Amino acid sequence: MSNLRSWILQQLDAERGRWMLWLPVAMGLGIAVYYELPSEPALWVGPMLATGSLAAALLAPSGTLARALAIGAVAASAALGLVAWRTASLAAPTLSRPLFSINVEGRVADIQRLPGGVRVVLEAVRLKGRGAPPPEMMPLKVRISLSRGAPPLTIGDRLLVLANLSPPAGPAAPGAFDFQRVAWYQQLGAVGYALAPAAIIERGKPDGFVRTLDALRADVVARILKALPESEGGVVAALLAGEQTAVDKDVAQAMRDSGLAHILSISGLHIVFVVGLVMGLVRYGIALIPPLALRVDAKKVAAVLALAAALFYTALAGAPVPAQRACAMAGFALLAILLDRTALSLRLVAWSAIIVLAVAPESLTGASFQMSFAAVVALIAGWEAASGWRRRLHERAELTRRRWLWRLGAALGASLATTLIASVATGAFAAYHFNRVSLLGVVANLLGVPLTGFWIMPWGLLAMLLMPFGLEAFALVPMGWGVEGLNAIARHVAAWPDAAILVPSLPGASLWLLTVGGLWLCLWRRRWRLAGLPVVAIGLLLGPPPAPDLLMSENGRVLGLRDAHGQVHV
């Protein structure tokens, strides 16, 4: 036993440079513990634990494993306290029961385009009619799907609509998606649908930076949908403004089944395209003006402008979690260029995760956070592990006459490896959250990603530059041609037999084992990292949780009962 302990300590000491990578993991552990607690902890629990852990860290000798563990405990305790505080600070009234034919008045805070209409989020809400709650129990925000024929809306307009409202729904089954939790952090107190066309009772203007961005996003989406057909326009709206609700349902399903759904979510792929395009255009533009090229550092000027473009793009898209992670990583990398330093990739991921968890700790439980970070961590770890092989391949290519052929093969091989690694890393999380796994994503991504990078996104950048002048249609039309091809790829691959398969739900223990095993495999560099493989295998082999024999709706009006023969009666 002493030999095993000595060996473990030796391995940990050899991996000292990687200890920092586990800091966001400790934060995630604290947040996960909070959500596993049976009841809400007191707000002083997290700070008290963090204070005790900090004292232990200060007392431990510098540079020792004991201090590192104590610092991890500080991060976990602080994260637990942070998520508890954030949950309490966002508490808002929620409807206690459904309301029918109620007049809803409120100011438009957000506009979401749907394939068949418009969905709005109203703030400063007033409910009028039978059963309306008292002022102190009035929801802060209400989300309503408007009927067709709704008037043109802008952020800040005050709206009056007759609607049916209900409290945000909880999970449909134990362990299923919990919309109530999402609604809590968005301060949504009710959701519903309009029974008649909405009326604008007062035109308004967006107030504040966030509302101005929301208004700009809504205007961008409206221009896109005006210039392009619905099937292409919805995808373009998702790519340029993060408006995934505008994507046609059939197209969205084909994207999921073909493994191309990640293209619709603004993430690292899109941020890299924007940063690369801006940096390339600026650097080549400066190089075309010799007097200017001799006086300024074109690379650093391009880095500053690329960072500004990445921040604007992320903000315009509503800053979803994958975009936050990608923007933070791009920001650190561009900052390294400005400081003449080399960026350490996994450290970038770690700092990005720390920022995301500090700003929105509740994002840890979402599929976007888990799949986004799982993919990027696995890709960078795979890139590091293959460094020796890549170096030997490059040396061999330099000795051949047909270098272009080697480079083409290397590019195709890298694209194939990237798709395989990302698919494997995110496949288990997709199975856990969506009960669906795409088996042919490699084929679709080999065709769809280059089309997106070399045709669709450059036209998209040009369209954004032309929008202030009202000339965006000149770029949106050819962008739509590329999206039409992307949709065709998705539909064609999705139509193949077994392109996507349904899988049973994984138990919660599987998610824990997959996460721990995957992190152990990716964050360490020595051979002991391979110990993560059996942990991942155990997580995959755990059987699905037993299906409940009785399901009941929240109001008790609908029951589902499974008999002794396995048949369900409603």
PLY file of the C-alpha trace (Angstrom):
ply
format ascii 1.0
element vertex 570
property float x
property float y
property float z
element edge 569
property int vertex1
property int vertex2
end_header
0.00 0.00 0.00
2.87 2.35 0.80
4.40 1.63 -2.60
1.11 2.49 -4.31
0.86 5.71 -2.32
4.43 6.65 -3.24
3.76 5.92 -6.91
0.61 8.08 -6.94
2.44 10.94 -5.24
5.26 10.58 -7.75
2.84 10.78 -10.65
1.09 13.80 -9.18
4.39 15.55 -8.62
5.39 14.89 -12.24
2.07 16.41 -13.37
2.48 19.52 -11.21
2.10 21.80 -14.22
-1.37 20.37 -14.88
-2.81 20.88 -11.39
-4.31 24.20 -12.37
-6.50 22.46 -14.97
-8.49 20.86 -12.15
-9.53 24.21 -10.64
-12.70 24.58 -12.80
-13.39 20.89 -12.13
-13.45 21.70 -8.42
-15.83 24.58 -9.11
-18.07 22.27 -11.11
-18.03 19.76 -8.26
-19.24 22.41 -5.81
-22.06 23.43 -8.18
-23.03 19.79 -8.84
-23.17 19.10 -5.09
-25.51 22.06 -4.67
-27.96 20.64 -7.21
-27.78 17.18 -5.61
-28.72 18.48 -2.15
-32.23 17.46 -1.04
-33.00 20.98 0.24
-31.77 24.53 -0.26
-28.65 25.22 1.85
-28.29 28.37 3.95
-26.43 31.15 2.17
-23.67 31.13 4.80
-22.69 27.49 4.17
-20.59 28.13 1.05
-18.65 31.13 2.45
-18.03 29.29 5.74
-16.63 26.23 3.97
-14.55 28.44 1.65
-13.11 30.32 4.65
-12.15 27.10 6.40
-10.58 25.70 3.22
-8.67 28.95 2.69
-7.25 28.75 6.22
-6.14 25.18 5.51
-4.52 26.29 2.25
-2.58 29.05 4.02
-1.38 26.64 6.71
-0.27 23.96 4.23
3.34 24.14 2.95
3.75 25.97 -0.33
3.85 23.84 -3.47
2.55 20.69 -1.77
-0.33 18.46 -2.72
-2.06 19.38 0.55
-2.15 23.05 -0.45
-3.39 22.17 -3.94
-6.23 20.08 -2.48
-7.11 22.87 -0.06
-7.22 25.38 -2.95
-9.52 22.99 -4.79
-11.75 22.87 -1.72
-11.80 26.68 -1.71
-12.93 26.70 -5.34
-15.61 24.06 -4.73
-16.95 25.81 -1.63
-16.92 29.22 -3.28
-18.79 27.82 -6.30
-21.38 26.21 -4.02
-21.89 29.54 -2.26
-22.02 31.40 -5.58
-24.71 29.22 -7.14
-26.75 29.31 -3.91
-26.55 33.12 -3.87
-27.42 33.39 -7.56
-30.40 31.09 -7.16
-31.70 33.16 -4.24
-31.04 36.50 -5.94
-33.10 35.54 -9.01
-36.16 34.47 -7.05
-39.28 35.89 -8.69
-43.04 35.26 -8.44
-44.43 32.37 -10.46
-48.03 31.61 -11.34
-49.51 29.11 -8.91
-52.04 27.75 -11.41
-53.05 28.13 -15.09
-54.98 31.22 -16.12
-57.32 31.18 -19.11
-58.40 34.10 -21.30
-56.37 36.59 -19.30
-55.32 40.02 -20.56
-51.54 40.35 -20.49
-49.89 43.74 -20.73
-46.14 44.19 -20.74
-43.07 45.67 -22.39
-41.34 43.59 -25.08
-37.95 42.49 -23.72
-37.08 39.87 -26.33
-38.40 38.74 -29.72
-37.86 35.16 -30.88
-38.73 34.27 -34.46
-40.41 30.90 -34.93
-41.03 29.06 -38.22
-44.77 29.67 -37.78
-44.84 32.98 -35.95
-43.24 35.02 -33.19
-42.59 34.42 -29.50
-42.03 37.37 -27.16
-40.83 37.81 -23.62
-42.68 40.56 -21.77
-41.42 42.38 -18.70
-43.10 44.92 -16.38
-46.12 42.64 -16.67
-49.71 43.36 -15.64
-52.33 40.62 -15.66
-55.97 41.65 -15.83
-58.97 39.38 -15.61
-60.48 36.65 -13.52
-57.94 34.95 -11.27
-55.20 37.52 -11.86
-52.66 37.44 -8.99
-52.19 40.42 -6.66
-49.44 42.95 -7.55
-46.92 41.41 -5.14
-47.31 38.00 -6.85
-47.26 39.34 -10.42
-44.66 37.52 -12.60
-41.67 39.64 -13.56
-41.51 38.14 -17.04
-43.94 36.21 -19.23
-43.21 34.35 -22.47
-46.03 34.21 -25.01
-46.26 32.69 -28.49
-48.21 35.14 -30.63
-50.71 34.08 -33.25
-50.18 34.70 -36.94
-50.84 38.25 -38.05
-49.05 39.83 -35.10
-48.05 43.44 -35.78
-44.38 44.30 -36.44
-42.72 44.53 -33.04
-39.59 46.16 -31.68
-37.89 45.83 -28.32
-39.45 48.30 -25.90
-43.00 48.28 -27.35
-45.79 47.90 -24.80
-48.12 45.08 -25.78
-51.61 43.95 -24.83
-52.69 40.42 -25.68
-55.39 37.96 -24.66
-53.67 34.70 -23.73
-53.74 31.46 -21.80
-50.94 31.26 -19.25
-49.55 28.47 -17.09
-46.62 28.05 -14.69
-43.36 26.79 -16.27
-43.59 23.01 -16.57
-41.36 20.70 -14.57
-39.72 17.50 -15.86
-42.05 15.22 -17.80
-40.41 12.25 -16.06
-37.79 11.78 -13.33
-34.43 12.95 -14.65
-35.91 14.55 -17.79
-35.29 18.12 -18.96
-36.33 20.57 -16.25
-37.76 23.69 -17.85
-38.72 25.02 -14.43
-35.05 25.36 -13.54
-34.30 27.18 -16.80
-37.28 29.50 -16.25
-36.19 30.26 -12.67
-32.83 31.63 -13.80
-34.53 33.63 -16.56
-37.11 34.93 -14.06
-39.94 33.63 -16.25
-43.05 33.42 -14.09
-45.43 32.14 -16.76
-45.54 30.86 -20.33
-48.44 30.66 -22.72
-49.95 31.42 -26.08
-52.11 34.18 -27.53
-55.78 33.67 -28.24
-56.10 36.75 -30.46
-53.79 39.11 -32.34
-51.72 41.28 -30.03
-52.19 45.05 -29.93
-49.41 47.59 -29.49
-50.64 50.16 -26.96
-47.41 52.18 -26.89
-44.39 52.33 -29.12
-41.12 52.28 -27.22
-37.37 52.18 -27.55
-34.90 49.76 -25.99
-33.33 51.06 -22.81
-29.86 50.02 -21.74
-27.05 48.22 -23.50
-28.55 44.73 -23.25
-31.95 45.76 -24.60
-30.26 47.70 -27.42
-28.38 44.54 -28.40
-31.63 42.54 -28.23
-33.27 45.07 -30.54
-30.32 44.90 -32.93
-30.52 41.09 -32.96
-34.24 41.22 -33.70
-33.62 43.66 -36.57
-30.85 41.47 -38.02
-33.11 38.40 -37.88
-35.99 40.28 -39.51
-33.75 41.41 -42.39
-32.44 37.88 -42.90
-35.91 36.33 -43.00
-37.06 39.03 -45.41
-34.21 38.35 -47.84
-34.23 34.53 -47.78
-36.77 31.70 -47.87
-37.76 30.22 -44.52
-35.67 27.02 -44.76
-32.45 28.94 -45.54
-33.30 32.11 -43.61
-33.76 30.28 -40.32
-30.32 28.67 -40.57
-28.71 32.00 -41.51
-30.44 33.64 -38.53
-28.98 30.94 -36.27
-25.47 31.36 -37.73
-25.36 35.17 -37.62
-27.58 36.06 -34.67
-27.91 32.87 -32.62
-31.67 32.72 -33.28
-32.10 28.93 -33.38
-35.85 29.20 -32.83
-36.19 30.46 -36.41
-34.86 27.22 -37.91
-37.45 25.13 -39.73
-38.38 22.05 -37.67
-37.65 19.59 -40.48
-34.27 21.20 -41.13
-33.42 21.16 -37.42
-34.30 17.47 -37.16
-32.19 16.65 -40.23
-29.29 18.57 -38.71
-29.57 16.58 -35.47
-29.85 13.21 -37.21
-26.90 13.94 -39.51
-24.64 15.25 -36.74
-24.58 18.82 -38.05
-26.66 20.39 -35.27
-23.52 21.91 -33.71
-23.26 24.23 -36.72
-26.53 25.88 -35.67
-25.14 26.70 -32.20
-22.68 29.57 -32.21
-19.54 28.12 -30.66
-15.83 27.69 -31.30
-16.30 26.85 -34.97
-18.07 30.15 -35.66
-15.83 32.30 -33.44
-12.75 30.84 -35.15
-14.22 31.62 -38.56
-14.94 35.23 -37.55
-11.57 35.78 -35.87
-9.69 34.16 -38.75
-11.56 36.13 -41.41
-11.11 39.47 -39.64
-7.43 38.87 -38.89
-6.74 37.76 -42.46
-8.56 40.69 -44.05
-6.92 43.26 -41.77
-3.40 41.89 -42.14
-3.63 41.60 -45.92
-5.29 45.01 -46.10
-2.42 46.62 -44.17
0.12 44.75 -46.30
-1.38 46.35 -49.42
-0.41 49.80 -48.09
3.42 49.72 -47.77
3.81 53.01 -45.81
1.29 51.77 -43.25
2.75 48.26 -43.14
6.16 49.71 -42.24
4.82 51.76 -39.33
2.36 49.44 -37.55
2.41 45.87 -36.31
-0.23 44.42 -38.61
-0.56 41.25 -36.55
-1.38 43.12 -33.34
-3.75 45.54 -35.05
-5.53 42.56 -36.59
-5.68 40.85 -33.19
-7.36 43.90 -31.59
-9.96 44.17 -34.35
-10.54 40.40 -34.33
-11.13 40.50 -30.57
-13.64 43.34 -31.02
-15.40 41.32 -33.74
-15.54 38.20 -31.54
-16.98 40.16 -28.61
-19.60 41.82 -30.81
-20.56 38.54 -32.46
-20.91 36.81 -29.08
-22.99 39.66 -27.65
-25.20 39.85 -30.74
-25.90 36.12 -30.48
-27.13 36.54 -26.91
-23.93 35.08 -25.40
-24.94 31.39 -25.24
-22.64 29.17 -23.18
-20.66 27.67 -26.13
-20.10 31.18 -27.51
-18.96 32.43 -24.08
-16.43 29.61 -23.87
-15.18 30.16 -27.41
-15.00 33.94 -27.03
-13.07 33.64 -23.77
-10.59 31.26 -25.38
-10.22 33.50 -28.42
-9.76 36.50 -26.13
-6.95 34.82 -24.19
-5.27 33.67 -27.42
-5.47 37.16 -28.99
-4.24 38.71 -25.74
-1.25 36.36 -25.91
-0.50 37.72 -29.40
-0.61 41.29 -28.08
1.76 40.37 -25.24
4.08 38.34 -27.52
3.40 35.15 -25.58
2.36 31.66 -26.55
-1.07 30.55 -25.38
-1.35 27.24 -23.52
-4.43 25.61 -24.98
-5.82 23.61 -22.06
-5.12 26.52 -19.74
-7.27 28.62 -22.04
-10.07 26.08 -21.67
-9.64 26.07 -17.89
-9.80 29.86 -17.58
-12.75 29.96 -19.97
-14.61 27.43 -17.82
-13.82 29.44 -14.68
-15.25 32.59 -16.28
-18.41 30.85 -17.52
-19.05 29.16 -14.16
-18.42 32.38 -12.27
-20.85 34.35 -14.44
-23.57 31.68 -14.79
-22.93 28.69 -12.48
-26.29 27.17 -13.40
-24.99 26.55 -16.93
-23.09 23.51 -15.63
-26.26 21.40 -15.73
-27.07 22.25 -19.35
-26.25 20.15 -22.39
-24.61 23.18 -24.08
-21.96 23.56 -21.38
-21.25 19.86 -21.05
-21.03 19.07 -24.75
-19.14 22.24 -25.66
-16.40 21.77 -23.07
-16.28 18.00 -23.56
-15.58 18.48 -27.27
-12.92 21.16 -26.90
-11.11 19.42 -24.02
-11.01 16.14 -25.95
-9.81 17.86 -29.14
-6.96 19.69 -27.43
-5.94 16.61 -25.43
-5.93 14.58 -28.64
-3.86 17.26 -30.37
-1.31 17.17 -27.56
-1.17 13.38 -27.51
-0.53 13.28 -31.28
2.23 15.93 -31.22
5.03 13.40 -31.85
3.15 11.73 -34.68
2.36 15.11 -36.26
6.01 16.17 -36.08
7.23 12.97 -37.77
4.57 13.31 -40.47
5.63 16.91 -41.13
9.30 15.92 -41.39
8.47 13.17 -43.84
6.33 15.49 -45.92
9.20 17.97 -46.23
11.36 15.27 -47.85
8.87 14.45 -50.60
8.36 16.21 -53.90
4.58 16.26 -53.75
4.20 18.31 -50.61
0.81 19.58 -51.67
-0.51 16.01 -51.74
0.76 15.37 -48.21
-0.75 18.62 -46.99
-4.08 17.78 -48.58
-4.03 14.36 -46.96
-3.05 15.89 -43.62
-5.94 18.37 -43.85
-8.43 15.60 -44.62
-7.00 13.41 -41.88
-7.18 16.26 -39.37
-10.78 16.96 -40.32
-11.68 13.27 -39.95
-9.87 12.97 -36.62
-11.48 16.16 -35.31
-14.95 14.91 -36.16
-14.32 11.47 -34.64
-12.88 12.86 -31.40
-15.64 15.45 -30.98
-18.33 12.87 -31.78
-16.96 10.37 -29.25
-16.52 13.05 -26.58
-20.05 14.40 -26.93
-21.87 11.19 -27.87
-22.47 10.02 -24.30
-23.75 13.46 -23.25
-26.07 13.51 -26.28
-27.37 10.09 -25.28
-27.91 11.25 -21.69
-29.75 14.47 -22.56
-31.49 13.62 -25.84
-31.62 9.78 -25.97
-30.32 10.08 -29.51
-26.92 9.42 -31.10
-25.85 10.32 -34.64
-23.77 7.55 -36.25
-22.93 9.21 -39.56
-21.81 12.62 -38.36
-18.32 12.03 -39.76
-19.61 11.99 -43.34
-21.85 15.02 -42.89
-19.16 17.06 -41.14
-16.51 16.29 -43.75
-18.81 17.95 -46.28
-20.68 20.51 -44.17
-17.88 22.11 -42.14
-15.70 23.12 -45.14
-18.79 24.48 -46.90
-19.60 26.54 -43.81
-16.07 27.83 -43.37
-15.12 28.62 -46.94
-18.43 29.81 -48.36
-21.22 30.43 -45.86
-19.42 32.35 -43.09
-17.42 34.71 -45.38
-20.66 35.79 -47.04
-22.20 36.12 -43.60
-19.43 38.47 -42.47
-19.91 40.55 -45.62
-23.68 40.64 -44.99
-23.13 42.03 -41.49
-20.82 44.72 -42.88
-23.41 45.69 -45.51
-26.41 45.82 -43.15
-25.84 49.42 -41.98
-26.20 50.47 -45.63
-29.25 48.28 -46.35
-27.30 46.23 -48.91
-27.17 42.94 -47.01
-29.21 41.11 -49.67
-26.18 41.15 -52.02
-24.34 38.88 -49.55
-27.28 37.02 -48.02
-28.40 35.56 -51.35
-25.10 33.73 -52.10
-24.93 32.80 -48.40
-28.38 31.26 -48.83
-27.05 29.18 -51.73
-24.44 27.70 -49.40
-27.03 27.08 -46.68
-29.23 25.34 -49.25
-26.32 23.00 -49.94
-25.77 22.48 -46.20
-29.44 21.61 -45.73
-29.23 19.18 -48.65
-26.24 17.45 -47.02
-28.11 17.19 -43.71
-31.25 15.79 -45.33
-29.33 13.33 -47.50
-27.21 11.92 -44.65
-30.17 11.88 -42.24
-32.12 9.80 -44.75
-29.54 7.00 -44.71
-30.47 3.87 -42.72
-29.49 4.10 -39.04
-28.11 7.63 -39.46
-29.33 8.31 -35.93
-30.49 5.83 -33.33
-32.57 6.17 -30.19
-30.90 4.96 -26.99
-32.33 4.39 -23.50
-31.77 7.00 -20.83
-28.49 6.78 -18.94
-28.62 6.91 -15.15
-27.18 9.89 -13.28
-24.27 7.75 -12.10
-23.25 7.29 -15.74
-22.91 11.04 -16.21
-20.66 11.27 -13.15
-18.47 8.35 -14.26
-18.22 9.58 -17.85
-17.23 13.04 -16.69
-14.64 11.89 -14.14
-13.15 9.27 -16.45
-13.05 11.62 -19.43
-11.40 14.40 -17.44
-8.82 12.01 -16.00
-8.02 10.79 -19.52
-7.71 14.29 -21.00
-6.22 16.51 -18.30
-3.21 14.38 -17.38
-0.34 13.67 -19.80
1.45 10.65 -18.36
0.40 7.05 -18.97
-1.66 6.87 -15.80
-4.23 8.93 -17.66
-5.35 5.64 -19.25
-6.95 4.73 -15.93
-9.81 6.95 -17.07
-10.78 4.46 -19.80
-12.23 1.76 -17.51
-14.12 4.45 -15.60
-15.70 5.64 -18.87
-16.46 2.03 -19.84
-18.24 1.40 -16.54
-20.28 4.57 -17.06
-21.38 3.36 -20.48
-22.19 -0.16 -19.27
-24.49 0.89 -16.46
-28.05 -0.09 -17.28
-30.78 2.50 -17.76
-32.75 3.47 -14.68
-35.94 1.44 -14.16
-38.95 2.98 -15.87
-41.53 4.24 -13.36
-44.74 2.25 -13.12
-46.83 5.36 -12.53
-46.47 8.85 -13.99
-48.72 11.72 -12.96
-49.05 15.23 -14.35
-48.50 18.13 -11.99
-52.22 18.84 -11.67
-53.07 15.17 -11.18
-55.45 15.11 -14.16
-53.39 12.78 -16.37
-52.02 9.43 -15.20
-49.86 6.87 -16.95
-49.87 3.37 -15.46
-47.72 0.42 -16.56
-49.35 -2.98 -16.04
-47.70 -6.32 -15.32
-47.26 -6.98 -19.06
-45.41 -3.71 -19.67
-48.25 -1.95 -21.44
-48.93 1.68 -20.51
-52.48 2.87 -19.88
-53.27 6.60 -19.84
0 1
1 2
2 3
3 4
4 5
5 6
6 7
7 8
8 9
9 10
10 11
11 12
12 13
13 14
14 15
15 16
16 17
17 18
18 19
19 20
20 21
21 22
22 23
23 24
24 25
25 26
26 27
27 28
28 29
29 30
30 31
31 32
32 33
33 34
34 35
35 36
36 37
37 38
38 39
39 40
40 41
41 42
42 43
43 44
44 45
45 46
46 47
47 48
48 49
49 50
50 51
51 52
52 53
53 54
54 55
55 56
56 57
57 58
58 59
59 60
60 61
61 62
62 63
63 64
64 65
65 66
66 67
67 68
68 69
69 70
70 71
71 72
72 73
73 74
74 75
75 76
76 77
77 78
78 79
79 80
80 81
81 82
82 83
83 84
84 85
85 86
86 87
87 88
88 89
89 90
90 91
91 92
92 93
93 94
94 95
95 96
96 97
97 98
98 99
99 100
100 101
101 102
102 103
103 104
104 105
105 106
106 107
107 108
108 109
109 110
110 111
111 112
112 113
113 114
114 115
115 116
116 117
117 118
118 119
119 120
120 121
121 122
122 123
123 124
124 125
125 126
126 127
127 128
128 129
129 130
130 131
131 132
132 133
133 134
134 135
135 136
136 137
137 138
138 139
139 140
140 141
141 142
142 143
143 144
144 145
145 146
146 147
147 148
148 149
149 150
150 151
151 152
152 153
153 154
154 155
155 156
156 157
157 158
158 159
159 160
160 161
161 162
162 163
163 164
164 165
165 166
166 167
167 168
168 169
169 170
170 171
171 172
172 173
173 174
174 175
175 176
176 177
177 178
178 179
179 180
180 181
181 182
182 183
183 184
184 185
185 186
186 187
187 188
188 189
189 190
190 191
191 192
192 193
193 194
194 195
195 196
196 197
197 198
198 199
199 200
200 201
201 202
202 203
203 204
204 205
205 206
206 207
207 208
208 209
209 210
210 211
211 212
212 213
213 214
214 215
215 216
216 217
217 218
218 219
219 220
220 221
221 222
222 223
223 224
224 225
225 226
226 227
227 228
228 229
229 230
230 231
231 232
232 233
233 234
234 235
235 236
236 237
237 238
238 239
239 240
240 241
241 242
242 243
243 244
244 245
245 246
246 247
247 248
248 249
249 250
250 251
251 252
252 253
253 254
254 255
255 256
256 257
257 258
258 259
259 260
260 261
261 262
262 263
263 264
264 265
265 266
266 267
267 268
268 269
269 270
270 271
271 272
272 273
273 274
274 275
275 276
276 277
277 278
278 279
279 280
280 281
281 282
282 283
283 284
284 285
285 286
286 287
287 288
288 289
289 290
290 291
291 292
292 293
293 294
294 295
295 296
296 297
297 298
298 299
299 300
300 301
301 302
302 303
303 304
304 305
305 306
306 307
307 308
308 309
309 310
310 311
311 312
312 313
313 314
314 315
315 316
316 317
317 318
318 319
319 320
320 321
321 322
322 323
323 324
324 325
325 326
326 327
327 328
328 329
329 330
330 331
331 332
332 333
333 334
334 335
335 336
336 337
337 338
338 339
339 340
340 341
341 342
342 343
343 344
344 345
345 346
346 347
347 348
348 349
349 350
350 351
351 352
352 353
353 354
354 355
355 356
356 357
357 358
358 359
359 360
360 361
361 362
362 363
363 364
364 365
365 366
366 367
367 368
368 369
369 370
370 371
371 372
372 373
373 374
374 375
375 376
376 377
377 378
378 379
379 380
380 381
381 382
382 383
383 384
384 385
385 386
386 387
387 388
388 389
389 390
390 391
391 392
392 393
393 394
394 395
395 396
396 397
397 398
398 399
399 400
400 401
401 402
402 403
403 404
404 405
405 406
406 407
407 408
408 409
409 410
410 411
411 412
412 413
413 414
414 415
415 416
416 417
417 418
418 419
419 420
420 421
421 422
422 423
423 424
424 425
425 426
426 427
427 428
428 429
429 430
430 431
431 432
432 433
433 434
434 435
435 436
436 437
437 438
438 439
439 440
440 441
441 442
442 443
443 444
444 445
445 446
446 447
447 448
448 449
449 450
450 451
451 452
452 453
453 454
454 455
455 456
456 457
457 458
458 459
459 460
460 461
461 462
462 463
463 464
464 465
465 466
466 467
467 468
468 469
469 470
470 471
471 472
472 473
473 474
474 475
475 476
476 477
477 478
478 479
479 480
480 481
481 482
482 483
483 484
484 485
485 486
486 487
487 488
488 489
489 490
490 491
491 492
492 493
493 494
494 495
495 496
496 497
497 498
498 499
499 500
500 501
501 502
502 503
503 504
504 505
505 506
506 507
507 508
508 509
509 510
510 511
511 512
512 513
513 514
514 515
515 516
516 517
517 518
518 519
519 520
520 521
521 522
522 523
523 524
524 525
525 526
526 527
527 528
528 529
529 530
530 531
531 532
532 533
533 534
534 535
535 536
536 537
537 538
538 539
539 540
540 541
541 542
542 543
543 544
544 545
545 546
546 547
547 548
548 549
549 550
550 551
551 552
552 553
553 554
554 555
555 556
556 557
557 558
558 559
559 560
560 561
561 562
562 563
563 564
564 565
565 566
566 567
567 568
568 569
